[in-house]
């Protein structure tokens, strides 16, 4: 397997307030995104505000990675920014980790799939007995 395919890039997401800042960041990560199956971890530790521009930047990065069968994961998201991502529904699109190291390592681990379990509650049993 090619080591370039297994490489995980880590970039710190900037505070985005203008189109110029967004374009500069996209130029910075262009080489990562143009790779086959890009793997990108966005370090959000310095993100003080999660505004519309920041959300659009995150979604653009994810879209570009997915076009190439890759993925983007978030690391060290401050609580205030995490709350905005949850409220806007964006949080469900990204895997989020406490540290960049955890996010990088997640690319190298096989996903854990929990076995399916059928759970029958006592209330459900009682309801079916009453209906019978």
C-alpha positions in Angstrom: 0.0 0.0 0.0 1.3 3.5 -0.9 2.3 5.4 2.2 0.9 8.6 0.7 -2.6 7.0 0.8 -2.2 6.2 4.5 -0.9 9.7 5.4 -3.1 11.8 7.6 -2.8 15.6 7.3 -3.4 17.8 10.3 -4.3 21.5 9.8 -5.4 24.1 12.3 -8.6 25.6 11.2 -8.4 29.4 11.2 -11.0 31.9 12.4 -12.7 32.7 9.1 -14.1 36.2 8.8 -13.6 37.0 5.2 -13.6 35.3 1.8 -9.9 36.0 1.5 -9.1 34.0 4.7 -11.3 31.1 3.4 -9.5 31.1 0.0 -6.1 31.2 1.7 -6.9 28.2 3.8 -8.3 26.3 0.9 -5.1 26.9 -1.0 -3.1 25.7 2.0 -4.9 22.4 2.0 -5.3 22.0 -1.8 -2.5 19.4 -2.0 -4.1 17.3 0.7 -7.5 17.4 -0.9 -6.2 16.6 -4.4 -4.7 13.3 -3.2 -6.5 10.0 -3.6 -8.6 9.3 -0.5 -7.6 12.4 1.4 -7.5 12.1 5.2 -7.6 15.4 7.0 -7.8 16.2 10.7 -8.9 19.8 11.4 -7.5 21.0 14.7 -10.2 23.4 16.0 -8.4 24.2 19.3 -8.0 27.9 18.5 -11.6 28.3 17.1 -13.1 30.9 19.4 -16.2 31.6 17.3 -18.0 29.2 15.0 -19.8 31.4 12.5 -21.4 30.8 9.2 -18.1 31.2 7.3 -16.4 28.6 9.5 -19.3 26.2 9.0 -19.2 26.6 5.3 -15.4 26.0 5.3 -15.9 22.8 7.3 -18.6 21.6 5.0 -16.5 22.5 1.9 -13.5 20.5 3.2 -15.8 17.5 3.9 -17.4 17.7 0.5 -14.0 17.9 -1.3 -12.7 14.9 0.7 -15.8 12.8 0.1 -15.6 13.5 -3.7 -12.3 11.7 -3.6 -13.5 8.9 -1.2 -11.7 10.5 1.8 -12.8 11.9 5.1 -12.3 14.9 7.4 -12.4 14.6 11.2 -12.4 17.4 13.8 -10.2 17.6 16.9 -10.2 19.7 20.0 -13.4 21.6 19.3 -14.0 24.2 22.1 -17.4 23.8 23.9 -18.9 27.0 22.4 -18.1 25.9 18.9 -19.3 22.4 19.5 -22.6 23.7 20.7 -23.0 25.7 17.5 -22.2 22.6 15.4 -24.8 20.6 17.3 -27.5 23.2 17.0 -26.9 23.6 13.3 -26.9 19.8 12.7 -23.3 20.0 11.3 -21.9 17.9 14.2 -23.5 14.8 13.0 -21.6 14.9 9.7 -18.1 14.8 11.4 -16.4 12.4 13.8 -15.0 14.6 16.6 -12.2 13.8 18.9 -10.7 15.4 22.1 -7.2 15.5 20.6 -5.5 15.6 17.2 -3.6 12.4 18.1 -6.9 10.5 18.7 -8.3 11.8 15.4 -5.2 10.8 13.5 -5.2 7.3 15.2 -8.9 6.8 14.2 -7.9 6.7 10.6 -5.6 3.8 11.3 -8.1 1.7 13.3 -10.8 -0.6 11.9 -14.3 0.7 12.9 -15.9 -1.1 15.8 -19.3 -2.5 14.9 -21.4 -3.4 17.9 -23.4 -6.6 17.6 -27.1 -6.2 17.2 -29.0 -6.9 20.3 -32.8 -7.2 20.7 -33.9 -5.5 23.9 -37.3 -6.3 25.1 -38.5 -4.1 28.0 -40.7 -5.4 30.8 -43.3 -2.8 29.9 -43.5 -4.1 26.3 -43.9 -7.7 27.7 -46.7 -6.5 30.0 -48.4 -4.6 27.2 -48.4 -7.6 24.9 -49.8 -9.8 27.7 -52.6 -7.3 28.4 -53.4 -7.1 24.7 -53.6 -10.9 24.4 
